[in-house]
Structures are given as structure tokens and as C-alpha cells.
Amino acid sequence: MSNGPRPTGGALAWKLGCCAVAIACISVTLLVIRQARTQAAHEFATLRLRVLRSGEDSARLRADIARRIGPAQLRRMLDEIDGPGAPVEGQPRVPTPPLAGIAAVASAGAGDGE
């Protein structure tokens, strides 16, 4: 009354060994992925710290320049470089709002009617 051949001790050990090796490979793979994520987070934090320090250094240098050079001296230096009234490179011109002229005309006209 047997249902079929039973696995012998050698076959069962072989299957258990393969399962143990497969579990070990999966575990190692998960550890490698975890380590890569941790390293990426560390590198991101390091880069962020470098950017913050660079911004602080830039602000410190700008403050030193502002302390040493006044507005008149800065204008004179810019005039020597670019000529009088030339815009500074990289600085966008600030446009006047389109309704600013209308508001000025309206306020001037309101005073005339009284």
C-alpha cells in the first residue's frame, strides 16, 4: 500500500542543501541592495552638505566685498569695465508692472478733478 517511492536520505539532503543555498543567495542579494541604498543616501547627504557650505562661503565672500566696496566705488569700477550705464552680466532687468503707469495716471487725474 505504498503511495509511491519515498525520497531517500541523499535526495532529501540534496533538496535541503539547494534550498539553503538559494536562501543564502537571496539574503546576500538583499544585503547588497540595502548597502547600495545606504551608500547612495550617504553620498547624497555629503553632496548636500557641500552645497550648503559652498553657499555659506559665497555669502561670506559677498559680505566681505560689500564691506570693502561702497556703491559709488562699485559704479566707478563697473563704468571702467563696461562703460557708463551698462547692465551687469547675468542680472535680469526688472520690468515695470504693466498697470503701474495706469495707476499713476489715475491717481494724478483724481487730484485734478477736486
MOPAC internal coordinates of N, CA, C and O (Angstrom, degrees):
PM7 1SCF
backbone

  N    0.0000 0     0.00 0     0.00 0    0    0    0
  C    1.4267 1     0.00 0     0.00 0    1    0    0
  C    1.5284 1   112.57 1     0.00 0    2    1    0
  O    1.2310 1   119.81 1  -135.98 1    3    2    1
  N    1.1795 1   117.98 1    44.02 1    3    2    1
  C    1.4585 1   120.04 1  -178.89 1    5    3    2
  C    1.5181 1   108.59 1   -92.57 1    6    5    3
  O    1.2310 1   120.86 1   -35.56 1    7    6    5
  N    1.3260 1   115.95 1   144.44 1    7    6    5
  C    1.4677 1   122.33 1  -178.64 1    9    7    6
  C    1.5122 1   112.34 1   -85.78 1   10    9    7
  O    1.2310 1   118.61 1   174.64 1   11   10    9
  N    1.2332 1   120.25 1    -5.36 1   11   10    9
  C    1.4356 1   123.80 1  -179.61 1   13   11   10
  C    1.5211 1   108.89 1   150.07 1   14   13   11
  O    1.2310 1   121.04 1    -4.43 1   15   14   13
  N    1.3052 1   115.62 1   175.57 1   15   14   13
  C    1.4582 1   117.43 1  -179.16 1   17   15   14
  C    1.5199 1   110.90 1   -70.28 1   18   17   15
  O    1.2310 1   120.83 1   -45.02 1   19   18   17
  N    1.2835 1   116.03 1   134.98 1   19   18   17
  C    1.4684 1   121.79 1   176.68 1   21   19   18
  C    1.5207 1   108.63 1   -84.85 1   22   21   19
  O    1.2310 1   120.94 1   -35.98 1   23   22   21
  N    1.3477 1   115.81 1   144.02 1   23   22   21
  C    1.4537 1   117.00 1   178.20 1   25   23   22
  C    1.5180 1   110.40 1   -66.79 1   26   25   23
  O    1.2310 1   122.10 1   -39.60 1   27   26   25
  N    1.2777 1   113.59 1   140.40 1   27   26   25
  C    1.4610 1   118.34 1   179.66 1   29   27   26
  C    1.5169 1   108.52 1   -80.54 1   30   29   27
  O    1.2310 1   120.23 1    -7.44 1   31   30   29
  N    1.2986 1   117.17 1   172.56 1   31   30   29
  C    1.4543 1   122.28 1  -178.74 1   33   31   30
  C    1.5115 1   112.23 1   -60.40 1   34   33   31
  O    1.2310 1   119.14 1   143.57 1   35   34   33
  N    1.3123 1   119.24 1   -36.43 1   35   34   33
  C    1.4553 1   122.89 1  -179.01 1   37   35   34
  C    1.5209 1   111.98 1   -68.50 1   38   37   35
  O    1.2310 1   119.65 1   139.23 1   39   38   37
  N    1.3211 1   118.28 1   -40.77 1   39   38   37
  C    1.4646 1   122.10 1  -179.17 1   41   39   38
  C    1.5295 1   110.42 1   -69.40 1   42   41   39
  O    1.2310 1   120.60 1   139.96 1   43   42   41
  N    1.3237 1   116.45 1   -40.04 1   43   42   41
  C    1.4600 1   120.58 1   179.23 1   45   43   42
  C    1.5298 1   110.54 1   -66.35 1   46   45   43
  O    1.2310 1   120.34 1   139.08 1   47   46   45
  N    1.3088 1   116.96 1   -40.92 1   47   46   45
  C    1.4621 1   120.80 1   177.86 1   49   47   46
  C    1.5289 1   110.19 1   -64.49 1   50   49   47
  O    1.2310 1   120.35 1   141.04 1   51   50   49
  N    1.3259 1   116.94 1   -38.96 1   51   50   49
  C    1.4685 1   120.62 1   178.51 1   53   51   50
  C    1.5336 1   110.34 1   -62.17 1   54   53   51
  O    1.2310 1   119.98 1   135.35 1   55   54   53
  N    1.3425 1   117.64 1   -44.65 1   55   54   53
  C    1.4575 1   121.58 1   179.38 1   57   55   54
  C    1.5184 1   111.25 1   -64.64 1   58   57   55
  O    1.2310 1   120.26 1   136.90 1   59   58   57
  N    1.3262 1   117.10 1   -43.10 1   59   58   57
  C    1.4689 1   120.40 1   178.45 1   61   59   58
  C    1.5338 1   110.81 1   -64.49 1   62   61   59
  O    1.2310 1   120.49 1   140.94 1   63   62   61
  N    1.3131 1   116.66 1   -39.06 1   63   62   61
  C    1.4704 1   120.29 1   178.55 1   65   63   62
  C    1.5267 1   111.18 1   -63.78 1   66   65   63
  O    1.2310 1   120.60 1   137.06 1   67   66   65
  N    1.3369 1   116.45 1   -42.94 1   67   66   65
  C    1.4703 1   120.17 1   178.05 1   69   67   66
  C    1.5319 1   111.35 1   -63.72 1   70   69   67
  O    1.2310 1   120.34 1   139.28 1   71   70   69
  N    1.3268 1   116.96 1   -40.72 1   71   70   69
  C    1.4646 1   120.15 1   177.60 1   73   71   70
  C    1.5234 1   110.84 1   -63.64 1   74   73   71
  O    1.2310 1   120.20 1   138.90 1   75   74   73
  N    1.3304 1   117.22 1   -41.10 1   75   74   73
  C    1.4630 1   120.96 1   179.32 1   77   75   74
  C    1.5305 1   110.68 1   -64.61 1   78   77   75
  O    1.2310 1   120.11 1   138.46 1   79   78   77
  N    1.3249 1   117.39 1   -41.54 1   79   78   77
  C    1.4634 1   120.79 1   178.40 1   81   79   78
  C    1.5268 1   110.52 1   -65.96 1   82   81   79
  O    1.2310 1   119.80 1   138.92 1   83   82   81
  N    1.3205 1   118.00 1   -41.08 1   83   82   81
  C    1.4654 1   121.73 1   179.34 1   85   83   82
  C    1.5289 1   110.64 1   -63.83 1   86   85   83
  O    1.2310 1   120.13 1   136.42 1   87   86   85
  N    1.3221 1   117.35 1   -43.58 1   87   86   85
  C    1.4643 1   121.58 1   178.63 1   89   87   86
  C    1.5286 1   110.09 1   -64.27 1   90   89   87
  O    1.2310 1   120.23 1   140.48 1   91   90   89
  N    1.3184 1   117.17 1   -39.52 1   91   90   89
  C    1.4645 1   120.78 1   178.40 1   93   91   90
  C    1.5266 1   110.71 1   -64.78 1   94   93   91
  O    1.2310 1   119.94 1   138.28 1   95   94   93
  N    1.3300 1   117.72 1   -41.72 1   95   94   93
  C    1.4703 1   120.90 1   178.56 1   97   95   94
  C    1.5251 1   111.22 1   -64.09 1   98   97   95
  O    1.2310 1   120.49 1   137.29 1   99   98   97
  N    1.3158 1   116.67 1   -42.71 1   99   98   97
  C    1.4623 1   120.13 1   178.55 1  101   99   98
  C    1.5303 1   110.09 1   -63.78 1  102  101   99
  O    1.2310 1   120.21 1   138.00 1  103  102  101
  N    1.3171 1   117.21 1   -42.00 1  103  102  101
  C    1.4681 1   121.03 1   179.29 1  105  103  102
  C    1.5214 1   111.57 1   -62.41 1  106  105  103
  O    1.2310 1   120.58 1   135.89 1  107  106  105
  N    1.3132 1   116.49 1   -44.11 1  107  106  105
  C    1.4654 1   120.30 1   179.19 1  109  107  106
  C    1.5251 1   110.13 1   -63.75 1  110  109  107
  O    1.2310 1   120.17 1   138.55 1  111  110  109
  N    1.3228 1   117.28 1   -41.45 1  111  110  109
  C    1.4635 1   120.93 1   178.74 1  113  111  110
  C    1.5200 1   110.72 1   -61.43 1  114  113  111
  O    1.2310 1   119.98 1   135.33 1  115  114  113
  N    1.3247 1   117.65 1   -44.67 1  115  114  113
  C    1.4608 1   120.91 1   178.53 1  117  115  114
  C    1.5245 1   111.45 1   -63.34 1  118  117  115
  O    1.2310 1   119.76 1   141.07 1  119  118  117
  N    1.3211 1   118.06 1   -38.93 1  119  118  117
  C    1.4614 1   121.02 1   177.46 1  121  119  118
  C    1.5280 1   111.53 1   -65.49 1  122  121  119
  O    1.2310 1   120.34 1   141.17 1  123  122  121
  N    1.3251 1   116.96 1   -38.83 1  123  122  121
  C    1.4634 1   120.61 1   178.55 1  125  123  122
  C    1.5304 1   110.04 1   -64.70 1  126  125  123
  O    1.2310 1   120.22 1   136.55 1  127  126  125
  N    1.3245 1   117.19 1   -43.45 1  127  126  125
  C    1.4631 1   120.96 1   178.58 1  129  127  126
  C    1.5228 1   110.22 1   -62.96 1  130  129  127
  O    1.2310 1   120.37 1   136.63 1  131  130  129
  N    1.3207 1   116.89 1   -43.37 1  131  130  129
  C    1.4647 1   121.09 1   179.11 1  133  131  130
  C    1.5278 1   110.61 1   -61.81 1  134  133  131
  O    1.2310 1   120.26 1   136.59 1  135  134  133
  N    1.3257 1   117.11 1   -43.41 1  135  134  133
  C    1.4599 1   121.09 1   179.80 1  137  135  134
  C    1.5358 1   110.90 1   -63.97 1  138  137  135
  O    1.2310 1   120.34 1   140.22 1  139  138  137
  N    1.3266 1   116.96 1   -39.78 1  139  138  137
  C    1.4642 1   120.70 1   179.23 1  141  139  138
  C    1.5232 1   110.64 1   -64.43 1  142  141  139
  O    1.2310 1   120.00 1   139.24 1  143  142  141
  N    1.3302 1   117.60 1   -40.76 1  143  142  141
  C    1.4620 1   120.89 1   177.90 1  145  143  142
  C    1.5183 1   110.93 1   -65.70 1  146  145  143
  O    1.2310 1   120.19 1   138.34 1  147  146  145
  N    1.3221 1   117.25 1   -41.66 1  147  146  145
  C    1.4653 1   121.13 1   178.77 1  149  147  146
  C    1.5208 1   110.40 1   -63.54 1  150  149  147
  O    1.2310 1   120.12 1   137.36 1  151  150  149
  N    1.3229 1   117.38 1   -42.64 1  151  150  149
  C    1.4583 1   121.35 1   179.43 1  153  151  150
  C    1.5289 1   110.73 1   -65.61 1  154  153  151
  O    1.2310 1   119.81 1   139.83 1  155  154  153
  N    1.3248 1   117.97 1   -40.17 1  155  154  153
  C    1.4580 1   121.09 1   178.38 1  157  155  154
  C    1.5302 1   110.64 1   -64.15 1  158  157  155
  O    1.2310 1   120.14 1   138.74 1  159  158  157
  N    1.3282 1   117.35 1   -41.26 1  159  158  157
  C    1.4628 1   120.61 1   177.75 1  161  159  158
  C    1.5244 1   110.75 1   -63.83 1  162  161  159
  O    1.2310 1   120.36 1   140.66 1  163  162  161
  N    1.3271 1   116.91 1   -39.34 1  163  162  161
  C    1.4640 1   120.58 1   178.45 1  165  163  162
  C    1.5265 1   110.99 1   -64.72 1  166  165  163
  O    1.2310 1   120.24 1   135.67 1  167  166  165
  N    1.3327 1   117.14 1   -44.33 1  167  166  165
  C    1.4558 1   120.69 1   179.46 1  169  167  166
  C    1.5275 1   110.90 1   -64.41 1  170  169  167
  O    1.2310 1   120.17 1   141.56 1  171  170  169
  N    1.3294 1   117.28 1   -38.44 1  171  170  169
  C    1.4623 1   121.02 1   177.49 1  173  171  170
  C    1.5273 1   110.22 1   -63.35 1  174  173  171
  O    1.2310 1   120.16 1   135.79 1  175  174  173
  N    1.3297 1   117.31 1   -44.21 1  175  174  173
  C    1.4626 1   120.39 1   178.99 1  177  175  174
  C    1.5242 1   111.17 1   -64.40 1  178  177  175
  O    1.2310 1   120.15 1   141.54 1  179  178  177
  N    1.3250 1   117.31 1   -38.46 1  179  178  177
  C    1.4619 1   121.13 1   178.35 1  181  179  178
  C    1.5296 1   110.77 1   -64.36 1  182  181  179
  O    1.2310 1   120.42 1   135.69 1  183  182  181
  N    1.3280 1   116.81 1   -44.31 1  183  182  181
  C    1.4687 1   120.36 1   178.29 1  185  183  182
  C    1.5240 1   111.26 1   -63.81 1  186  185  183
  O    1.2310 1   120.64 1   139.48 1  187  186  185
  N    1.3205 1   116.39 1   -40.52 1  187  186  185
  C    1.4683 1   120.19 1   179.00 1  189  187  186
  C    1.5225 1   110.30 1   -62.66 1  190  189  187
  O    1.2310 1   120.17 1   139.17 1  191  190  189
  N    1.3240 1   117.27 1   -40.83 1  191  190  189
  C    1.4608 1   121.51 1   177.93 1  193  191  190
  C    1.5303 1   110.57 1   -64.05 1  194  193  191
  O    1.2310 1   120.45 1   139.34 1  195  194  193
  N    1.3403 1   116.74 1   -40.66 1  195  194  193
  C    1.4702 1   119.97 1   178.18 1  197  195  194
  C    1.5261 1   111.05 1   -63.38 1  198  197  195
  O    1.2310 1   120.18 1   139.99 1  199  198  197
  N    1.3336 1   117.27 1   -40.01 1  199  198  197
  C    1.4640 1   120.87 1   178.94 1  201  199  198
  C    1.5249 1   110.20 1   -64.92 1  202  201  199
  O    1.2310 1   120.26 1   136.99 1  203  202  201
  N    1.3329 1   117.11 1   -43.01 1  203  202  201
  C    1.4586 1   120.46 1   178.57 1  205  203  202
  C    1.5254 1   111.08 1   -62.45 1  206  205  203
  O    1.2310 1   120.49 1   136.37 1  207  206  205
  N    1.3129 1   116.68 1   -43.63 1  207  206  205
  C    1.4686 1   120.12 1   178.99 1  209  207  206
  C    1.5209 1   110.71 1   -65.24 1  210  209  207
  O    1.2310 1   120.21 1   142.30 1  211  210  209
  N    1.3188 1   117.21 1   -37.70 1  211  210  209
  C    1.4595 1   120.66 1   178.23 1  213  211  210
  C    1.5305 1   110.02 1   -63.72 1  214  213  211
  O    1.2310 1   120.28 1   138.03 1  215  214  213
  N    1.3282 1   117.06 1   -41.97 1  215  214  213
  C    1.4619 1   120.69 1   177.19 1  217  215  214
  C    1.5170 1   111.65 1   -63.35 1  218  217  215
  O    1.2310 1   120.45 1   140.51 1  219  218  217
  N    1.3333 1   116.75 1   -39.49 1  219  218  217
  C    1.4639 1   120.19 1   177.97 1  221  219  218
  C    1.5229 1   110.62 1   -65.56 1  222  221  219
  O    1.2310 1   120.49 1   138.19 1  223  222  221
  N    1.3342 1   116.66 1   -41.81 1  223  222  221
  C    1.4675 1   120.46 1   177.95 1  225  223  222
  C    1.5239 1   110.84 1   -62.67 1  226  225  223
  O    1.2310 1   120.73 1   137.53 1  227  226  225
  N    1.3371 1   116.20 1   -42.47 1  227  226  225
  C    1.4539 1   120.52 1   179.17 1  229  227  226
  C    1.5297 1   110.71 1   -62.99 1  230  229  227
  O    1.2310 1   120.37 1   137.10 1  231  230  229
  N    1.3221 1   116.90 1   -42.90 1  231  230  229
  C    1.4674 1   120.37 1   178.81 1  233  231  230
  C    1.5269 1   111.01 1   -64.41 1  234  233  231
  O    1.2310 1   120.58 1   141.13 1  235  234  233
  N    1.3225 1   116.50 1   -38.87 1  235  234  233
  C    1.4612 1   120.13 1   178.93 1  237  235  234
  C    1.5259 1   110.99 1   -65.02 1  238  237  235
  O    1.2310 1   120.39 1   137.67 1  239  238  237
  N    1.3432 1   116.85 1   -42.33 1  239  238  237
  C    1.4583 1   120.65 1   178.09 1  241  239  238
  C    1.5282 1   111.48 1   -65.17 1  242  241  239
  O    1.2310 1   120.09 1   139.51 1  243  242  241
  N    1.3207 1   117.44 1   -40.49 1  243  242  241
  C    1.4590 1   120.37 1   178.19 1  245  243  242
  C    1.5255 1   110.75 1   -64.03 1  246  245  243
  O    1.2310 1   120.43 1   140.27 1  247  246  245
  N    1.3301 1   116.78 1   -39.73 1  247  246  245
  C    1.4637 1   119.95 1   178.47 1  249  247  246
  C    1.5259 1   110.74 1   -65.52 1  250  249  247
  O    1.2310 1   120.19 1   140.32 1  251  250  249
  N    1.3394 1   117.24 1   -39.68 1  251  250  249
  C    1.4699 1   120.21 1   177.15 1  253  251  250
  C    1.5245 1   111.05 1   -62.15 1  254  253  251
  O    1.2310 1   120.58 1   136.04 1  255  254  253
  N    1.3181 1   116.50 1   -43.96 1  255  254  253
  C    1.4633 1   120.81 1   178.96 1  257  255  254
  C    1.5266 1   109.78 1   -63.25 1  258  257  255
  O    1.2310 1   120.38 1   136.13 1  259  258  257
  N    1.3238 1   116.88 1   -43.87 1  259  258  257
  C    1.4634 1   120.40 1  -179.17 1  261  259  258
  C    1.5247 1   111.32 1   -63.75 1  262  261  259
  O    1.2310 1   120.22 1   145.29 1  263  262  261
  N    1.3215 1   117.19 1   -34.71 1  263  262  261
  C    1.4631 1   120.32 1   178.37 1  265  263  262
  C    1.5253 1   111.68 1   -69.23 1  266  265  263
  O    1.2310 1   120.36 1   144.89 1  267  266  265
  N    1.3054 1   116.92 1   -35.11 1  267  266  265
  C    1.4652 1   120.85 1  -173.79 1  269  267  266
  C    1.5213 1   113.50 1   -87.76 1  270  269  267
  O    1.2310 1   119.85 1   154.62 1  271  270  269
  N    1.3206 1   117.89 1   -25.38 1  271  270  269
  C    1.4660 1   120.84 1  -174.17 1  273  271  270
  C    1.5254 1   108.50 1  -121.46 1  274  273  271
  O    1.2310 1   120.64 1   -51.59 1  275  274  273
  N    1.3092 1   116.37 1   128.41 1  275  274  273
  C    1.4599 1   121.54 1   176.25 1  277  275  274
  C    1.5078 1   110.97 1   -88.38 1  278  277  275
  O    1.2310 1   120.06 1    -9.46 1  279  278  277
  N    1.3308 1   117.49 1   170.54 1  279  278  277
  C    1.4678 1   120.70 1  -178.52 1  281  279  278
  C    1.5315 1   113.12 1   -60.56 1  282  281  279
  O    1.2310 1   120.30 1   139.47 1  283  282  281
  N    1.3420 1   117.03 1   -40.53 1  283  282  281
  C    1.4663 1   119.15 1  -179.07 1  285  283  282
  C    1.5292 1   110.89 1   -64.98 1  286  285  283
  O    1.2310 1   120.96 1   138.18 1  287  286  285
  N    1.3158 1   115.76 1   -41.82 1  287  286  285
  C    1.4671 1   119.68 1   179.36 1  289  287  286
  C    1.5302 1   110.42 1   -66.34 1  290  289  287
  O    1.2310 1   120.16 1   142.42 1  291  290  289
  N    1.3231 1   117.29 1   -37.58 1  291  290  289
  C    1.4653 1   121.28 1   178.43 1  293  291  290
  C    1.5311 1   110.47 1   -64.71 1  294  293  291
  O    1.2310 1   120.23 1   135.71 1  295  294  293
  N    1.3392 1   117.16 1   -44.29 1  295  294  293
  C    1.4678 1   119.74 1   178.33 1  297  295  294
  C    1.5256 1   110.88 1   -61.78 1  298  297  295
  O    1.2310 1   120.45 1   138.12 1  299  298  297
  N    1.3405 1   116.75 1   -41.88 1  299  298  297
  C    1.4567 1   120.21 1   179.91 1  301  299  298
  C    1.5301 1   110.51 1   -62.77 1  302  301  299
  O    1.2310 1   120.47 1   137.62 1  303  302  301
  N    1.3433 1   116.71 1   -42.38 1  303  302  301
  C    1.4656 1   120.15 1   179.66 1  305  303  302
  C    1.5226 1   110.50 1   -64.96 1  306  305  303
  O    1.2310 1   120.01 1   138.71 1  307  306  305
  N    1.3424 1   117.58 1   -41.29 1  307  306  305
  C    1.4572 1   120.58 1   178.87 1  309  307  306
  C    1.5249 1   111.21 1   -66.22 1  310  309  307
  O    1.2310 1   120.29 1   142.10 1  311  310  309
  N    1.3346 1   117.05 1   -37.90 1  311  310  309
  C    1.4623 1   119.85 1   177.42 1  313  311  310
  C    1.5197 1   111.15 1   -63.46 1  314  313  311
  O    1.2310 1   120.35 1   143.58 1  315  314  313
  N    1.3372 1   116.94 1   -36.42 1  315  314  313
  C    1.4625 1   120.47 1   178.05 1  317  315  314
  C    1.5221 1   111.15 1   -66.34 1  318  317  315
  O    1.2310 1   120.54 1   144.36 1  319  318  317
  N    1.3277 1   116.57 1   -35.64 1  319  318  317
  C    1.4672 1   120.62 1  -176.94 1  321  319  318
  C    1.5289 1   111.02 1   -79.66 1  322  321  319
  O    1.2310 1   120.21 1   125.91 1  323  322  321
  N    1.3356 1   117.20 1   -54.09 1  323  322  321
  C    1.4608 1   121.75 1  -170.47 1  325  323  322
  C    1.5173 1   114.40 1  -106.89 1  326  325  323
  O    1.2310 1   119.55 1   164.42 1  327  326  325
  N    1.2794 1   118.47 1   -15.58 1  327  326  325
  C    1.4528 1   120.31 1  -172.84 1  329  327  326
  C    1.5194 1   109.27 1   101.32 1  330  329  327
  O    1.2310 1   119.71 1   -17.83 1  331  330  329
  N    1.3178 1   118.15 1   162.17 1  331  330  329
  C    1.4663 1   119.99 1  -175.93 1  333  331  330
  C    1.5200 1   112.51 1   -66.17 1  334  333  331
  O    1.2310 1   121.46 1   -44.11 1  335  334  333
  N    1.3199 1   114.81 1   135.89 1  335  334  333
  C    1.4535 1   121.45 1   174.18 1  337  335  334
  C    1.5086 1   116.35 1    75.11 1  338  337  335
  O    1.2310 1   119.36 1  -172.56 1  339  338  337
  N    1.3304 1   118.83 1     7.44 1  339  338  337
  C    1.4638 1   120.53 1  -179.24 1  341  339  338
  C    1.5269 1   109.32 1   -76.81 1  342  341  339
  O    1.2310 1   119.90 1   -41.20 1  343  342  341
  N    1.3314 1   117.79 1   138.80 1  343  342  341
  C    1.4621 1   119.80 1  -179.89 1  345  343  342
  C    1.5232 1   111.13 1   -70.24 1  346  345  343
  O    1.2310 1   121.19 1   -26.77 1  347  346  345
  N    1.3118 1   115.32 1   153.23 1  347  346  345
  C    1.4593 1   121.05 1   177.29 1  349  347  346
  C    1.5261 1   107.95 1   -75.62 1  350  349  347
  O    1.2310 1   120.28 1   -45.32 1  351  350  349
  N    1.3313 1   117.07 1   134.68 1  351  350  349
  C    1.4660 1   121.84 1  -179.77 1  353  351  350
  C    1.5297 1   110.14 1   -60.65 1  354  353  351
  O    1.2310 1   120.79 1   -40.95 1  355  354  353
  N    1.3155 1   116.10 1   139.05 1  355  354  353
  C    1.4588 1   120.98 1   174.70 1  357  355  354
  C    1.5145 1   114.05 1    82.80 1  358  357  355
  O    1.2310 1   119.51 1   172.86 1  359  358  357
  N    1.3144 1   118.53 1    -7.14 1  359  358  357
  C    1.4583 1   120.75 1   178.76 1  361  359  358
  C    1.5325 1   108.19 1   -98.43 1  362  361  359
  O    1.2310 1   120.06 1   -59.80 1  363  362  361
  N    1.3313 1   117.49 1   120.20 1  363  362  361
  C    1.4597 1   119.15 1   179.94 1  365  363  362
  C    1.5281 1   110.46 1   -72.33 1  366  365  363
  O    1.2310 1   121.53 1   -34.30 1  367  366  365
  N    1.2995 1   114.68 1   145.70 1  367  366  365
  C    1.4652 1   118.67 1   175.07 1  369  367  366
  C    1.5194 1   108.40 1   -75.57 1  370  369  367
  O    1.2310 1   120.60 1   -40.61 1  371  370  369
  N    1.3072 1   116.46 1   139.39 1  371  370  369
  C    1.4595 1   120.82 1   179.85 1  373  371  370
  C    1.5232 1   107.49 1   -89.27 1  374  373  371
  O    1.2310 1   120.21 1   -66.43 1  375  374  373
  N    1.3298 1   117.20 1   113.57 1  375  374  373
  C    1.4631 1   119.37 1  -179.02 1  377  375  374
  C    1.5286 1   110.34 1   -74.53 1  378  377  375
  O    1.2310 1   120.84 1   -29.67 1  379  378  377
  N    1.3212 1   115.99 1   150.33 1  379  378  377
  C    1.4586 1   119.40 1   174.82 1  381  379  378
  C    1.5126 1   108.14 1   -77.78 1  382  381  379
  O    1.2310 1   120.27 1   -37.35 1  383  382  381
  N    1.3086 1   117.09 1   142.65 1  383  382  381
  C    1.4715 1   118.81 1   179.25 1  385  383  382
  C    1.5281 1   109.85 1   -62.60 1  386  385  383
  O    1.2310 1   119.74 1   -36.11 1  387  386  385
  N    1.3211 1   118.11 1   143.89 1  387  386  385
  C    1.4609 1   120.61 1  -175.04 1  389  387  386
  C    1.5254 1   113.16 1   -63.72 1  390  389  387
  O    1.2310 1   119.62 1   151.78 1  391  390  389
  N    1.3170 1   118.33 1   -28.22 1  391  390  389
  C    1.4549 1   120.32 1  -177.66 1  393  391  390
  C    1.5213 1   112.70 1   -91.29 1  394  393  391
  O    1.2310 1   119.09 1   178.04 1  395  394  393
  N    1.3111 1   119.34 1    -1.96 1  395  394  393
  C    1.4626 1   121.70 1  -177.97 1  397  395  394
  C    1.5218 1   110.48 1   -64.69 1  398  397  395
  O    1.2310 1   119.58 1   138.44 1  399  398  397
  N    1.3209 1   118.40 1   -41.56 1  399  398  397
  C    1.4594 1   121.59 1   179.12 1  401  399  398
  C    1.5141 1   111.95 1   -67.27 1  402  401  399
  O    1.2310 1   120.30 1   142.52 1  403  402  401
  N    1.3216 1   117.03 1   -37.48 1  403  402  401
  C    1.4658 1   121.08 1   179.67 1  405  403  402
  C    1.5209 1   110.00 1   -66.96 1  406  405  403
  O    1.2310 1   120.57 1   138.39 1  407  406  405
  N    1.3399 1   116.51 1   -41.61 1  407  406  405
  C    1.4596 1   120.49 1   179.81 1  409  407  406
  C    1.5239 1   110.50 1   -64.88 1  410  409  407
  O    1.2310 1   120.03 1   141.79 1  411  410  409
  N    1.3365 1   117.54 1   -38.21 1  411  410  409
  C    1.4620 1   120.66 1   178.99 1  413  411  410
  C    1.5256 1   110.54 1   -66.28 1  414  413  411
  O    1.2310 1   119.91 1   138.24 1  415  414  413
  N    1.3232 1   117.78 1   -41.76 1  415  414  413
  C    1.4633 1   121.55 1   179.07 1  417  415  414
  C    1.5186 1   109.78 1   -66.75 1  418  417  415
  O    1.2310 1   119.87 1   138.70 1  419  418  417
  N    1.3221 1   117.85 1   -41.30 1  419  418  417
  C    1.4519 1   121.96 1  -179.28 1  421  419  418
  C    1.5305 1   110.94 1   -65.02 1  422  421  419
  O    1.2310 1   120.36 1   138.46 1  423  422  421
  N    1.3380 1   116.91 1   -41.54 1  423  422  421
  C    1.4651 1   118.54 1  -179.89 1  425  423  422
  C    1.5223 1   110.58 1   -70.11 1  426  425  423
  O    1.2310 1   119.68 1   145.39 1  427  426  425
  N    1.3370 1   118.22 1   -34.61 1  427  426  425
  C    1.4637 1   120.68 1   177.60 1  429  427  426
  C    1.5257 1   110.30 1   -69.50 1  430  429  427
  O    1.2310 1   119.91 1   143.65 1  431  430  429
  N    1.3015 1   117.79 1   -36.35 1  431  430  429
  C    1.4559 1   121.77 1   179.96 1  433  431  430
  C    1.5066 1   111.98 1   -72.24 1  434  433  431
  O    1.2310 1   120.07 1   149.17 1  435  434  433
  N    1.3419 1   117.48 1   -30.83 1  435  434  433
  C    1.4639 1   120.50 1  -179.21 1  437  435  434
  C    1.5109 1   110.48 1   -68.80 1  438  437  435
  O    1.2310 1   119.55 1   147.52 1  439  438  437
  N    1.3264 1   118.46 1   -32.48 1  439  438  437
  C    1.4664 1   122.00 1   178.85 1  441  439  438
  C    1.5126 1   112.24 1   -73.45 1  442  441  439
  O    1.2310 1   119.22 1   154.75 1  443  442  441
  N    1.3423 1   119.09 1   -25.25 1  443  442  441
  C    1.4609 1   121.97 1  -177.49 1  445  443  442
  C    1.5323 1   112.07 1   -77.25 1  446  445  443
  O    1.2310 1   120.33 1   152.02 1  447  446  445
  N    1.3180 1   116.98 1   -27.98 1  447  446  445
  C    1.4622 1   120.52 1  -174.76 1  449  447  446
  C    1.5071 1   112.77 1   -76.66 1  450  449  447
  O    1.2310 1   117.82 1   164.61 1  451  450  449
  N    1.2736 1   121.76 1   -15.39 1  451  450  449
  C    1.4584 1   122.61 1  -176.45 1  453  451  450
  C    1.4614 1   113.07 1   -85.22 1  454  453  451
  O    1.2310 1   120.10 1   180.00 1  455  454  453

